[in-house]
Amino acid sequence: NTWASRNSSSSSLSPSLPLPSLFPRLQAILESSPISYSASIAHSLLQQLSAAGFVNDNDITQFARGFIDREEELSRIFIHDFRWIPLDAHRARVGIIALLVREEEELFYGGGQIIMK
């Protein structure tokens, strides 16, 4: 496995330095109230998203945007298409939907000022 050998050799150069998250906004949502998953659960979910091919917060939100009104369908996709265990799929869905809701609120309220649509 070329990818694994490259990453294992590069990680041995600086094992104490964690790599920055590719999903910083989703990670913050997963680890903060009201969701408050442990760092290890959040990390596992983010690793699974990355392994599934998602590259960053924007990539996952663009994928999930069509499911904001059909949250359970998003879980089913992770379970059936990506072969996730159901608990992880539902945990990821909770965080992803919370991220979408937060982004919509930020767009609507525009940093404190209400923007009329």
C-alpha positions as CSV (number, residue, x, y, z in Angstrom):
1,N,0.0,0.0,0.0
2,T,1.8,3.1,-1.2
3,W,-0.4,5.6,0.5
4,A,0.1,3.9,3.9
5,S,3.8,3.6,3.5
6,R,4.2,7.2,2.5
7,N,2.0,8.4,5.5
8,S,3.7,6.0,8.0
9,S,7.1,7.3,7.0
10,S,6.0,11.0,7.1
11,S,4.3,10.5,10.4
12,S,7.4,9.0,11.9
13,L,9.2,12.3,11.3
14,S,7.0,14.2,13.7
15,P,4.8,11.7,15.7
16,S,3.9,14.2,18.4
17,L,2.4,16.8,16.0
18,P,-1.2,16.0,15.1
19,L,-2.3,16.8,11.6
20,P,-4.8,19.6,11.3
21,S,-8.4,18.4,10.8
22,L,-9.7,18.4,7.2
23,F,-13.1,19.1,8.8
24,P,-12.5,21.8,11.4
25,R,-16.0,23.1,11.5
26,L,-17.6,19.6,11.7
27,Q,-15.1,18.6,14.3
28,A,-15.9,21.6,16.4
29,I,-19.6,20.8,16.2
30,L,-19.2,17.1,17.0
31,E,-17.1,17.9,20.1
32,S,-19.1,20.9,21.5
33,S,-22.4,21.1,23.2
34,P,-25.1,20.0,22.6
35,I,-23.5,17.0,20.7
36,S,-20.4,16.7,22.9
37,Y,-18.9,13.5,21.4
38,S,-15.5,12.6,22.8
39,A,-12.5,13.5,20.8
40,S,-11.9,9.9,19.9
41,I,-15.4,9.4,18.6
42,A,-15.2,12.6,16.6
43,H,-11.8,11.6,15.2
44,S,-13.1,8.2,14.2
45,L,-16.1,9.8,12.3
46,L,-13.8,12.2,10.5
47,Q,-11.4,9.5,9.5
48,Q,-14.3,7.5,8.1
49,L,-15.5,10.6,6.1
50,S,-12.0,11.1,4.8
51,A,-11.7,7.4,3.9
52,A,-15.0,7.6,2.0
53,G,-13.5,10.3,-0.2
54,F,-14.7,13.5,1.4
55,V,-12.0,16.1,1.4
56,N,-13.2,18.9,3.7
57,D,-16.1,20.6,5.4
58,N,-17.4,22.1,2.1
59,D,-17.3,18.8,0.4
60,I,-19.4,17.1,3.0
61,T,-21.9,19.9,3.3
62,Q,-22.4,20.1,-0.5
63,F,-23.0,16.3,-0.5
64,A,-25.4,16.4,2.4
65,R,-27.3,19.6,1.6
66,G,-30.0,17.7,-0.3
67,F,-30.7,15.6,2.8
68,I,-31.4,18.4,5.3
69,D,-35.1,17.6,5.2
70,R,-34.5,13.8,5.0
71,E,-31.9,13.2,7.7
72,E,-32.5,9.5,8.0
73,E,-31.8,9.1,4.3
74,L,-28.3,10.5,4.9
75,S,-27.8,7.8,7.6
76,R,-29.0,5.1,5.2
77,I,-26.5,6.3,2.6
78,F,-23.6,6.0,5.0
79,I,-24.8,2.5,6.1
80,H,-25.6,1.0,2.7
81,D,-23.4,2.9,0.2
82,F,-20.3,3.4,2.4
83,R,-20.8,0.3,4.6
84,W,-20.6,2.2,7.9
85,I,-21.9,0.7,11.1
86,P,-25.3,2.2,12.0
87,L,-24.2,4.0,15.2
88,D,-21.4,5.8,13.3
89,A,-23.7,6.7,10.5
90,H,-26.2,8.2,12.8
91,R,-23.6,10.0,14.8
92,A,-22.1,11.5,11.6
93,R,-25.6,12.5,10.5
94,V,-26.2,14.4,13.7
95,G,-23.1,16.4,13.3
96,I,-23.4,17.0,9.5
97,I,-27.0,18.2,9.9
98,A,-26.0,20.5,12.7
99,L,-23.2,21.9,10.5
100,L,-25.7,22.6,7.7
101,V,-28.2,24.3,10.1
102,R,-25.4,26.5,11.5
103,E,-24.2,27.4,8.0
104,E,-27.8,28.3,7.0
105,E,-28.2,30.4,10.1
106,E,-25.0,32.2,9.4
107,L,-26.1,33.0,5.9
108,F,-29.6,34.1,7.0
109,Y,-28.4,36.2,9.9
110,G,-25.2,37.4,8.2
111,G,-23.1,37.7,11.3
112,G,-25.7,39.3,13.5
113,Q,-27.6,41.3,10.9
114,I,-30.7,39.8,9.5
115,I,-30.6,39.4,5.7
116,M,-34.0,39.4,4.1
117,K,-34.4,36.9,1.3
